[in-house]
Amino acid sequence: DKHNSSVLNNNILGAFLQNTRVTNLSQPVEIQFHHDKVLDPPAASPMVFLSLVGGRDWGSWSSEGCKTRHSPGTVLCQCNHLTYFAVLLITSGNISQAELVSLTYISIVGCSISAAASLFTILLYCIFRPPTTPASPLFLFLSFRRRKSDDTTKIHMNLLGALFLLNSGFLLSEPLALASVGLCRAAAAFLHGCLLCTFAWMAAEAFHLYLLLIKVYNVYVRRYLLKLCLFGWGLPALVVISILLFKKDTYGYHNIETGDGYKNATMCWLTSQEVHYGTLCYAGLILLFNTLVLLIVMRMLRSRRHQKGMARKDWVTVLGLTFLLGTTWGLAFFSFGVFFIPQLYLFTILNSLQGQWEHQAWEGVFWGGKTHALGAAGSLQAPR
């Protein structure tokens, strides 16, 4: 059929009366199919095989006139006519049940570590951040030089906050799929908003890096952090609230289907293809900008290759910026063909641990042993 489905246990049952076409029965006939699989009801549908006039064409599968009831080890079909019967397993996904289970465990472990690391880093910053410099003439010059450094730190903390909320929302999305429709819809909206915020703050990181490295003169933007917060938190919130007001059915139960007919997973997420593709376009534009900024940084690092002892530090800087700017999320655009399964594992491992990578970088900052990626890249700035 159009879904490239498989027949349950390869069993097709035919029931006929000789020289008589039996249709529109008042009492439906019941056909039982026994199996040893764990089926998700939407993945197994009753199908009838209809032959066309003359018997020269095998016809097509149809569920017209049939109902299905599922019980452990049995599929019961009730139909109001006689013909060929079978249960088709709709192959809607391209991953097996074993792969889905392993990816689920990786996601849970990675997101838990990432959420904990993000929260710990934010608490570390709140406890050990330096006091505000007094507004006296003696400190004016120092405070001006520290302003961009303080902005960098605050942007990082906002990104870590968005990552913490995103990972927390993802961990709650599957358990809340067992709750009421309204609660699941709220969880899906929260998760979608956190994803939009995370991408927005990764874009803010790239923009700030652009001002530090590419704009060789000091650029003063009035209420800089406030504007970034409006972009990073306000714009995603406006999008999610608008969707809830005008098309709330966009959020709800989302089935993650496998290709072998086994039980699938359900989470609270987007149910609208239009919003899904819109989110992909939004993420794609941000990742494109962030990748361009990363390439410029790599070019600047390459230009100072002649300096001894800098190669290792440069590679660490590039690796840190790769996670900081979220370019690893671009793996999502390679989910096709032979890349599909490897991409799923790489995407899950790298991005579920993004908060942990951020924590490791900032742990060095607080304890004075290392410099974080953006700070290292900042050393490339031209003299002002």
C-alpha positions as CSV (number, residue, x, y, z in Angstrom):
1,D,0.0,0.0,0.0
2,K,1.0,3.7,0.1
3,H,2.6,3.3,3.5
4,N,4.7,0.3,2.4
5,S,3.1,-1.7,5.2
6,S,3.9,-5.3,6.2
7,V,1.3,-8.0,6.9
8,L,1.1,-9.2,10.5
9,N,2.7,-12.7,10.6
10,N,2.2,-12.9,6.8
11,N,-1.3,-14.1,7.4
12,I,-4.1,-13.4,4.9
13,L,-7.5,-15.0,5.6
14,G,-10.2,-15.4,2.9
15,A,-13.9,-16.0,3.7
16,F,-16.6,-16.5,0.9
17,L,-19.9,-18.1,0.0
18,Q,-19.9,-19.8,-3.4
19,N,-21.3,-17.7,-6.2
20,T,-22.6,-15.1,-3.6
21,R,-21.3,-11.7,-2.7
22,V,-21.8,-11.1,1.0
23,T,-22.0,-7.4,2.1
24,N,-23.8,-5.2,4.6
25,L,-24.2,-7.8,7.2
26,S,-26.4,-6.8,10.2
27,Q,-24.2,-8.9,12.5
28,P,-20.5,-8.4,11.6
29,V,-18.2,-11.4,11.2
30,E,-15.3,-11.6,13.6
31,I,-11.8,-12.6,12.6
32,Q,-9.0,-13.1,15.2
33,F,-5.3,-12.7,14.4
34,H,-2.9,-14.0,17.0
35,H,0.6,-12.6,17.4
36,D,3.5,-12.4,19.8
37,K,4.3,-8.7,19.3
38,V,3.7,-5.6,21.3
39,L,1.6,-3.4,19.0
40,D,0.7,0.2,19.2
41,P,-2.9,0.4,18.0
42,P,-2.4,3.3,15.5
43,A,0.4,1.2,13.8
44,A,-1.9,-1.8,13.2
45,S,-5.1,-1.2,11.2
46,P,-7.6,-3.7,9.8
47,M,-7.5,-4.0,6.0
48,V,-9.7,-5.8,3.5
49,F,-8.4,-7.0,0.2
50,L,-11.0,-6.1,-2.5
51,S,-10.7,-7.7,-6.0
52,L,-12.1,-5.8,-9.0
53,V,-14.7,-7.1,-11.5
54,G,-13.4,-10.0,-13.5
55,G,-10.7,-10.9,-11.0
56,R,-7.9,-9.8,-13.3
57,D,-6.7,-7.1,-10.9
58,W,-5.9,-7.8,-7.2
59,G,-7.3,-4.5,-6.2
60,S,-6.2,-2.5,-3.2
61,W,-6.3,-2.5,0.6
62,S,-9.2,-0.8,2.4
63,S,-10.5,-0.6,5.9
64,E,-14.1,0.2,4.9
65,G,-16.7,-1.7,6.8
66,C,-14.2,-3.0,9.4
67,K,-13.4,-2.2,13.1
68,T,-10.4,-3.3,15.1
69,R,-10.1,-4.2,18.8
70,H,-6.7,-4.8,20.3
71,S,-5.9,-7.0,23.2
72,P,-2.6,-8.6,24.4
73,G,-1.5,-11.1,21.7
74,T,-4.7,-10.7,19.6
75,V,-6.2,-8.4,17.0
76,L,-9.9,-8.8,16.6
77,C,-11.4,-7.5,13.3
78,Q,-15.2,-7.1,12.9
79,C,-16.4,-6.6,9.3
80,N,-19.8,-6.4,7.7
81,H,-18.8,-8.3,4.6
82,L,-16.7,-11.3,3.4
83,T,-13.5,-11.0,1.4
84,Y,-9.8,-11.4,2.1
85,F,-8.7,-10.1,5.5
86,A,-5.3,-9.2,7.0
87,V,-3.8,-6.8,9.5
88,L,-1.3,-4.4,8.1
89,L,1.5,-2.9,10.1
90,I,2.0,0.7,9.0
91,T,5.7,1.5,8.8
92,S,5.7,5.2,9.6
93,G,9.2,5.4,11.1
94,N,12.7,4.5,10.0
95,I,14.2,3.4,13.3
96,S,13.7,0.1,15.1
97,Q,12.3,-0.4,18.6
98,A,15.8,-1.1,19.9
99,E,17.2,2.1,18.4
100,L,14.3,4.1,19.9
101,V,14.9,2.6,23.3
102,S,18.7,3.3,23.2
103,L,18.1,6.9,21.9
104,T,15.6,7.5,24.7
105,Y,18.0,6.4,27.4
106,I,20.8,8.5,25.9
107,S,18.5,11.5,25.8
108,I,17.4,11.1,29.4
109,V,20.9,10.7,30.7
110,G,22.4,13.5,28.6
111,C,19.6,16.0,29.3
112,S,19.7,15.2,33.1
113,I,23.5,15.8,33.2
114,S,23.1,19.0,31.0
115,A,20.3,20.4,33.2
116,A,22.2,19.7,36.4
117,A,25.4,21.2,35.0
118,S,23.6,24.3,33.7
119,L,21.9,24.9,37.0
120,F,25.1,24.4,38.9
121,T,27.0,26.9,36.7
122,I,24.3,29.5,37.2
123,L,24.4,29.1,40.9
124,L,28.2,29.2,40.8
125,Y,28.0,32.5,39.0
126,C,25.4,34.0,41.4
127,I,27.5,33.1,44.4
128,F,31.0,34.0,43.2
129,R,30.3,36.9,40.8
130,P,32.3,40.1,41.7
131,P,30.5,43.0,43.4
132,T,29.5,46.0,41.3
133,T,32.2,48.6,40.8
134,P,31.4,52.0,42.5
135,A,30.5,54.7,40.1
136,S,33.4,57.1,40.8
137,P,35.8,58.8,38.4
138,L,38.6,56.5,39.5
139,F,36.8,53.4,38.2
140,L,35.2,54.8,35.1
141,F,37.9,53.6,32.8
142,L,38.0,50.1,34.4
143,S,34.2,49.8,34.4
144,F,34.2,50.7,30.6
145,R,36.7,48.0,29.9
146,R,34.8,45.5,32.0
147,R,31.4,46.3,30.5
148,K,31.8,43.9,27.5
149,S,33.3,41.2,29.7
150,D,30.2,41.5,32.0
151,D,27.9,41.4,29.0
152,T,29.6,38.2,27.8
153,T,29.1,36.6,31.2
154,K,25.4,37.6,31.4
155,I,24.7,36.4,27.9
156,H,26.3,33.0,28.8
157,M,24.1,32.8,31.9
158,N,21.0,33.5,29.9
159,L,22.0,30.8,27.4
160,L,22.6,28.3,30.3
161,G,19.2,29.3,31.7
162,A,17.5,28.5,28.4
163,L,19.3,25.2,28.2
164,F,18.3,24.3,31.7
165,L,14.6,25.0,30.9
166,L,14.9,23.2,27.6
167,N,16.4,20.0,29.1
168,S,13.9,20.1,32.0
169,G,11.0,20.6,29.6
170,F,12.2,17.7,27.4
171,L,12.5,15.3,30.4
172,L,8.9,16.2,31.5
173,S,7.4,15.9,28.0
174,E,7.1,12.1,28.0
175,P,5.7,11.6,31.5
176,L,3.2,14.4,30.9
177,A,2.0,12.7,27.8
178,L,0.2,10.4,30.2
179,A,-1.7,13.3,31.7
180,S,-4.7,15.3,30.5
181,V,-4.8,17.0,27.1
182,G,-4.6,20.5,28.6
183,L,-1.5,19.6,30.7
184,C,0.2,18.0,27.7
185,R,-0.6,21.0,25.6
186,A,1.0,23.3,28.2
187,A,4.1,21.1,28.4
188,A,4.4,21.1,24.6
189,A,4.1,24.9,24.5
190,F,6.7,25.3,27.2
191,L,9.1,22.9,25.4
192,H,8.7,24.7,22.1
193,G,9.2,28.1,23.7
194,C,12.4,26.9,25.5
195,L,13.7,25.6,22.2
196,L,13.1,29.0,20.5
197,C,14.7,30.8,23.4
198,T,17.8,28.5,23.3
199,F,18.3,29.2,19.6
200,A,17.7,32.9,20.2
201,W,20.4,33.1,22.9
202,M,22.8,31.1,20.7
203,A,22.2,33.8,18.1
204,A,22.9,36.4,20.7
205,E,26.2,34.7,21.5
206,A,27.2,34.8,17.8
207,F,26.1,38.5,17.5
208,H,28.1,39.4,20.6
209,L,31.2,37.6,19.2
210,Y,30.7,39.5,16.0
211,L,30.9,42.8,17.9
212,L,34.0,41.6,19.8
213,L,36.0,40.3,16.9
214,I,34.8,41.8,13.6
215,K,33.9,45.3,14.7
216,V,37.4,46.6,15.5
217,Y,36.1,49.7,17.2
218,N,34.2,49.9,20.4
219,V,30.5,49.8,19.6
220,Y,28.1,51.1,22.2
221,V,24.5,49.9,22.0
222,R,22.1,51.6,24.4
223,R,20.4,49.1,26.8
224,Y,22.3,46.3,25.0
225,L,21.3,43.5,27.4
226,L,17.7,44.6,27.6
227,K,17.4,44.4,23.8
228,L,19.1,41.0,23.8
229,C,16.6,39.8,26.5
230,L,13.7,41.0,24.5
231,F,15.0,39.0,21.5
232,G,16.0,36.0,23.6
233,W,13.0,35.7,25.9
234,G,10.4,38.1,24.6
235,L,10.2,37.1,20.9
236,P,9.8,33.3,21.6
237,A,7.2,34.0,24.3
238,L,5.2,36.1,21.9
239,V,5.3,33.4,19.3
240,V,4.1,30.7,21.7
241,I,1.4,32.8,23.2
242,S,0.1,33.7,19.7
243,I,0.0,30.0,18.7
244,L,-1.9,29.2,21.9
245,L,-4.4,32.0,21.3
246,F,-5.1,31.4,17.6
247,K,-4.3,27.7,17.1
248,K,-3.8,25.9,20.3
249,D,-4.2,22.5,18.7
250,T,-0.7,23.0,17.3
251,Y,0.5,21.6,20.7
252,G,-0.5,18.1,21.9
253,Y,0.4,14.4,21.7
254,H,3.2,13.5,19.3
255,N,3.8,9.9,18.5
256,I,7.4,8.8,17.7
257,E,6.8,5.8,15.5
258,T,9.1,2.9,14.7
259,G,9.5,0.9,11.5
260,D,8.9,-2.6,12.8
261,G,5.4,-2.3,14.3
262,Y,6.4,-2.4,17.9
263,K,5.1,-0.1,20.6
264,N,5.9,3.5,19.9
265,A,6.7,6.5,22.2
266,T,4.5,9.5,22.9
267,M,5.6,12.9,24.0
268,C,4.1,16.4,24.3
269,W,5.2,18.4,21.3
270,L,4.1,20.0,18.0
271,T,1.3,18.4,16.0
272,S,1.3,20.9,13.1
273,Q,3.6,20.3,10.2
274,E,3.4,24.0,9.3
275,V,4.7,25.1,12.7
276,H,7.3,22.3,12.6
277,Y,8.7,23.5,9.3
278,G,8.6,27.1,10.5
279,T,10.6,26.2,13.5
280,L,13.1,24.4,11.3
281,C,13.5,27.5,9.1
282,Y,14.0,29.7,12.2
283,A,16.7,27.3,13.5
284,G,18.3,27.1,10.1
285,L,18.7,30.9,9.7
286,I,20.2,31.2,13.2
287,L,22.6,28.2,12.6
288,L,23.6,29.7,9.2
289,F,24.5,33.0,10.9
290,N,26.3,31.3,13.7
291,T,28.3,29.1,11.3
292,L,29.4,32.1,9.3
293,V,30.7,33.8,12.6
294,L,32.5,30.5,13.5
295,L,34.2,30.4,10.1
296,I,35.4,34.0,10.5
297,V,36.9,33.1,13.8
298,M,38.6,30.1,12.3
299,R,40.0,32.3,9.6
300,M,41.4,34.7,12.2
301,L,42.9,31.8,14.1
302,R,44.5,30.5,10.9
303,S,46.1,33.9,10.3
304,R,48.2,33.7,13.4
305,R,49.5,30.2,12.9
306,H,53.0,31.5,13.0
307,Q,52.7,32.1,16.7
308,K,54.3,29.2,18.6
309,G,52.3,27.2,21.2
310,M,49.0,28.5,20.0
311,A,47.8,25.6,17.8
312,R,46.4,23.6,20.8
313,K,44.7,26.6,22.3
314,D,43.2,27.5,18.9
315,W,41.6,24.1,18.5
316,V,40.2,24.3,22.0
317,T,38.7,27.7,21.1
318,V,37.1,26.4,17.9
319,L,35.7,23.3,19.7
320,G,34.3,25.5,22.5
321,L,32.7,27.9,20.1
322,T,31.2,25.0,18.1
323,F,29.1,24.0,21.1
324,L,28.6,27.6,22.3
325,L,27.1,28.7,19.0
326,G,25.0,25.5,18.7
327,T,26.4,24.5,15.3
328,T,26.0,20.8,16.3
329,W,22.3,21.3,16.0
330,G,22.8,21.5,12.3
331,L,23.1,17.7,12.3
332,A,19.3,17.7,12.2
333,F,19.4,18.7,8.5
334,F,21.3,15.5,7.6
335,S,18.4,13.1,8.7
336,F,18.2,11.3,5.3
337,G,19.6,8.2,3.6
338,V,22.6,6.5,5.1
339,F,23.2,9.5,7.4
340,F,19.9,9.1,9.2
341,I,20.8,6.6,12.0
342,P,24.4,7.9,12.7
343,Q,23.0,11.5,12.7
344,L,20.4,10.6,15.3
345,Y,23.0,9.2,17.7
346,L,25.5,12.1,17.1
347,F,22.7,14.7,17.4
348,T,21.4,13.1,20.6
349,I,24.7,12.7,22.3
350,L,26.2,16.1,21.4
351,N,23.2,18.3,21.9
352,S,21.8,16.6,25.0
353,L,25.1,17.3,26.7
354,Q,25.4,20.9,25.6
355,G,24.9,22.3,29.1
356,Q,27.7,20.0,30.3
357,W,30.1,21.4,27.7
358,E,29.2,25.0,28.8
359,H,29.7,24.0,32.5
360,Q,33.2,22.6,31.9
361,A,34.2,25.8,30.1
362,W,32.9,28.1,32.8
363,E,34.2,25.9,35.6
364,G,37.7,26.9,34.4
365,V,36.7,30.5,34.4
366,F,35.5,30.5,38.1
367,W,38.5,28.6,39.4
368,G,41.0,30.5,37.4
369,G,42.6,27.5,35.6
370,K,41.4,28.1,32.0
371,T,39.8,30.6,29.8
372,H,36.4,30.0,28.2
373,A,36.0,29.8,24.4
374,L,34.6,33.3,23.9
375,G,37.2,34.8,26.1
376,A,40.0,33.0,24.2
377,A,38.5,34.2,20.9
378,G,38.4,37.7,22.4
379,S,42.2,37.7,22.5
380,L,42.1,37.9,18.7
381,Q,40.6,41.4,18.8
382,A,42.5,44.1,17.0
383,P,44.0,46.8,19.2
384,R,41.5,49.6,19.9
